[in-house]
Amino acid sequence: MEQSKVDEEHSLIKPKTLEEVRTMIRAHKRNDFIFSSIGLLTITFALLTLLILFVDLVMDGYPKLNYQFFTDFPSRRAANAGILSAWVGSLLIMLVTFITAVPMGVAAGVYLEEYAPKNWFTDIVEINVTNLAGVPSIIYGLLALGLFVYTFHLGQTIVTAGLTLGLLMLPIVIVSTREAIRSIPVAIREAAYAVGATKWQVVLHHVIQYSFGGILTGIIIGMARALGETAPIITVGALTFIAFLPPAPLTMEPPFISFEWLQSGFTVLPIQMFSWLSRPEHAFHINAAAAGAVIIILTLVMNGTAIWLRYRIRKNIKW
Amino acid sequence: MATTQLLKDPPISKRLAKNIKRNFIERVIEIILMFAALAATFITIGIVYILVTEASGFFKEVSIIEFLTSRQWSPLFEDAHYGILPLISGTLTTSFVALSIAIPIGTIAAIYLSEFASHKTRESVKPVLELLVGVPTVVFGYFALLFVTPLLQKINPDLPTFNMLGPGIVMGVMIIPYIASVAEDAMRAVPMHMREGSYAMGATKFQTAIRVVTPAATSGIIAAYILGISRAVGETMVVAIAAGQQPTFTFNPLEGAATITAYIVQVAMGDLPHGSLGYQSIFAAGMVLFVITFVFNILGHMARKRFAERY
């Protein structure tokens, strides 16, 4: 009885001959092959396009990439123009960014992961950090213009630009610190508590030590992003033509350290590139390509280091 | 042993004193760390505060109705008009061009990497994608202005130097690695046994990818799209360099038009006095941009969280 019912149901579906089934399988296998080829082609195409663009840029800028280019100030004549003030500006701004964003970001990440109670308040802070990571960078520029330049009267200076990029980098550092800390097993913490360590001792001597690699990865990625960022620096008022260097941080007379450079006007590498790019003459476009090549190489090296570091950590550490 | 150790220890009162000091330091450190975490919240509050206060000066002079409905944006001219629509149309058009390239290619790349590629291919392509996400956008502006647009002009000689197609395409290429990377993560997170179940039923890789893995990873893939949209809308340098500075109410990518971000850059490059209407107008434009990306970011965050919870 049961068997006949099943047979009946089967007979409702049109029976397939062996040949039909084979054709169907062939068709499915063909789809498999077609998609796999399309996928491979797409990825190759996308990566190749980007490679061509980079090679084109480096080739365009190659004639300018010599020692002179790094030691010359910008000039009205394209042949004499260099990026001295730009790379010095970038370096000093990155210093300010590093000093402000890193301690704060790591501290915030540690708090959210180790201390924060699980309640609505922590949820709000969390959503906030995720959202901040997605806010367009130019909005940070507007914040800095309204807050640092016109409310705190810091002026259009290196310290303003450094703080602006610090704000931009903060969410990146927080997120990577949290991810690094989260991968440390609870057993490590429990072992430390068991021998009488306080919370802070556990955090300082164990949690931060073991997650250091992951935190460093986030810091490098954040710094690379800060280095290449243009829009927020434009809004806080970078100058596009600067033929002087900020005052040196080290002086010959006591107290040997000077902070005057913080108050100096500035330009940075991407701004210099942007300003050359917006000129109509072709000669300046070559300068822009050379500056672009410098920026690309710097950011690729930084990001590459970070990714390699993360890969090594994942490979070596097995809890 | 243990008893002699105990006898050598300092008297109980001293140990308690040390404990009190220790607990006090612990509290102080916790409070310092908490303030660091609060700083992140202060940034958001700061953004909203600055945008609202500066834009409120703008809206005292300009009615919101004109701002949202007028089709002309010329705050810096004698005959000033304050309609945000041309800037929004520019933003939407460039984003649309970018996403119509980035979403299909990014999705195909993600499916291929997650379901078809060998372990070795995936492990070598994934870091390259991450590397490409970090390339500064000003460099992509160079590509749009001096590589892609001249190339397009060979196909269509009528194309102006500043147009929305070239930067749109470059932005699309720029966003591909981002979408591919996030979508691939989502598809990887689908548990292996679901694929194995599908294979056991005789499904091919393609059938499994399309009918099992992709539906299971939908919210993660949507999160990748939404974050991609948010990036395209907020992208500044590519459009500021290559899409032109003229606010035009058009959806034709072959024309040049300013986006919200390009307008902000244009004004910031010039030296407008603090407090003038032109200066306040960039905060009004910025507020519109912030609201748009904020909505997309929250949606993306919610979609991402949903897919994280499911498995």
Contacts between the chains, C-beta under 8 A, distances in Angstrom:
chain1	res1	chain2	res2	distance
A	28	B	204	4.7
A	28	B	206	7.2
A	28	B	207	6.6
A	29	B	204	6.4
A	31	B	204	6.9
A	31	B	206	4.8
A	31	B	207	7.8
A	32	B	204	4.7
A	32	B	205	5.3
A	32	B	206	4.5
A	35	B	111	7.8
A	35	B	112	7.7
A	35	B	116	7.3
A	35	B	206	4.9
A	35	B	209	7.6
A	36	B	112	7.1
A	36	B	116	4.8
A	36	B	205	7.6
A	36	B	206	7.9
A	38	B	108	6.4
A	38	B	112	7.9
A	39	B	108	5.6
A	39	B	109	6.9
A	39	B	111	6.6
A	39	B	112	2.7
A	39	B	113	7.8
A	39	B	116	5.6
A	39	B	117	7.6
A	40	B	112	6.6
A	40	B	116	7.9
A	42	B	105	5.5
A	42	B	108	4.8
A	42	B	109	5.6
A	42	B	112	7.0
A	43	B	109	5.0
A	43	B	112	6.2
A	43	B	113	7.3
A	43	B	125	6.4
A	45	B	105	7.9
A	46	B	105	5.9
A	46	B	109	6.6
A	46	B	173	6.9
A	46	B	176	5.2
A	46	B	177	7.8
A	47	B	125	7.7
A	47	B	128	6.6
A	49	B	173	5.9
A	50	B	132	6.1
A	50	B	173	6.5
A	53	B	143	4.8
A	53	B	147	6.2
A	53	B	173	7.9
A	56	B	143	7.8
A	56	B	147	5.8
A	57	B	139	6.9
A	57	B	142	6.4
A	57	B	143	7.3
A	60	B	146	7.7
A	103	B	36	7.8
A	104	B	36	5.0
A	104	B	39	5.9
A	105	B	36	7.8
A	107	B	32	7.0
A	107	B	33	5.0
A	107	B	36	3.6
A	107	B	37	7.5
A	108	B	33	7.3
A	108	B	36	4.2
A	108	B	37	4.2
A	108	B	39	6.5
A	108	B	40	5.9
A	110	B	33	5.9
A	111	B	30	7.7
A	111	B	33	3.8
A	111	B	34	5.6
A	111	B	36	6.2
A	111	B	37	4.3
A	112	B	37	5.5
A	115	B	30	5.6
A	115	B	33	6.0
A	115	B	34	7.0
A	116	B	34	7.9
A	116	B	37	6.9
A	124	B	41	7.1
A	125	B	37	5.7
A	125	B	38	7.4
A	125	B	40	6.3
A	125	B	41	5.7
A	127	B	298	7.7
A	127	B	301	6.6
A	128	B	40	5.6
A	128	B	41	5.3
A	128	B	44	5.3
A	129	B	40	5.1
A	130	B	297	7.4
A	130	B	301	5.2
A	131	B	44	7.0
A	131	B	294	6.7
A	131	B	297	5.0
A	131	B	298	6.8
A	131	B	301	6.9
A	132	B	40	6.3
A	132	B	43	6.0
A	132	B	44	6.4
A	134	B	227	6.5
A	134	B	230	5.4
A	134	B	231	7.9
A	134	B	293	6.5
A	134	B	296	7.8
A	134	B	297	4.0
A	134	B	300	7.3
A	135	B	47	7.1
A	135	B	234	7.5
A	135	B	290	7.0
A	135	B	293	6.4
A	135	B	294	7.6
A	135	B	297	7.5
A	136	B	230	7.9
A	136	B	233	7.4
A	136	B	234	2.6
A	136	B	235	7.5
A	136	B	236	6.8
A	136	B	261	6.9
A	136	B	289	6.3
A	136	B	290	7.8
A	136	B	293	5.7
A	137	B	234	7.4
A	137	B	236	6.9
A	138	B	234	7.0
A	138	B	236	4.8
A	138	B	261	5.3
A	138	B	264	5.6
A	138	B	265	7.3
A	138	B	286	7.1
A	138	B	289	7.5
A	139	B	47	6.1
A	139	B	51	7.9
A	139	B	234	7.6
A	139	B	286	5.9
A	139	B	289	6.6
A	139	B	290	5.3
A	139	B	293	7.8
A	140	B	47	7.7
A	141	B	264	7.7
A	141	B	268	7.3
A	142	B	47	7.7
A	142	B	50	6.6
A	142	B	51	6.7
A	142	B	54	8.0
A	142	B	264	7.1
A	142	B	282	6.8
A	142	B	283	6.1
A	142	B	286	4.5
A	143	B	43	7.4
A	143	B	46	5.6
A	143	B	47	4.9
A	143	B	50	5.3
A	143	B	51	7.9
A	145	B	268	7.5
A	146	B	50	3.6
A	146	B	51	7.9
A	146	B	53	7.5
A	146	B	54	5.6
A	146	B	283	7.1
A	147	B	46	5.9
A	147	B	50	5.8
A	150	B	274	5.5
A	167	B	43	5.6
A	170	B	39	7.2
A	170	B	40	6.4
A	170	B	43	7.0
A	171	B	40	6.8
A	174	B	40	6.4
A	198	B	22	6.2
A	198	B	26	5.4
A	199	B	26	6.1
A	199	B	30	7.6
A	200	B	25	7.2
A	200	B	26	5.5
A	200	B	29	4.9
A	200	B	30	7.9
A	221	B	134	6.6
A	224	B	134	5.4
A	225	B	134	6.6
A	227	B	136	7.5
A	228	B	134	7.6
A	228	B	135	7.3
A	228	B	136	2.6
A	228	B	137	7.4
A	228	B	138	7.0
A	228	B	139	7.6
A	229	B	136	7.1
A	230	B	136	7.1
A	230	B	137	7.0
A	230	B	138	4.6
A	230	B	236	7.4
A	230	B	237	5.1
A	231	B	236	3.9
A	231	B	237	6.0
A	231	B	240	7.7
A	231	B	261	7.0
A	231	B	264	7.9
A	231	B	265	6.4
A	234	B	265	5.5
A	234	B	268	5.1
A	234	B	269	6.4
A	235	B	264	6.6
A	235	B	265	7.5
A	235	B	268	4.3
A	235	B	282	7.8
A	237	B	268	7.2
A	240	B	269	7.9
A	270	B	136	5.9
A	270	B	138	4.4
A	270	B	237	7.8
A	273	B	138	5.6
A	273	B	139	7.7
A	273	B	142	7.3
A	274	B	138	5.5
A	274	B	141	7.3
A	274	B	237	6.9
A	274	B	240	8.0
A	274	B	241	6.8
A	277	B	138	7.8
A	277	B	141	6.7
A	277	B	142	6.0
A	277	B	145	6.6
A	277	B	241	5.8
A	278	B	241	7.0
A	285	B	146	6.1
A	288	B	142	6.1
A	289	B	142	6.8
A	289	B	146	7.9
A	292	B	138	7.4
A	292	B	139	4.9
A	292	B	142	5.3
A	295	B	136	5.6
A	295	B	138	7.3
A	295	B	139	6.2
A	296	B	135	6.4
A	296	B	136	7.5
A	296	B	139	5.7
A	299	B	134	5.6
A	299	B	135	6.3
A	299	B	136	5.9
A	300	B	131	6.3
A	300	B	134	7.7
A	300	B	135	7.4
A	302	B	134	7.8
A	303	B	130	7.2
A	303	B	131	5.3
A	303	B	134	4.1
A	304	B	131	6.1
A	307	B	127	4.9
A	307	B	130	5.6
A	307	B	131	6.5
A	311	B	127	7.1
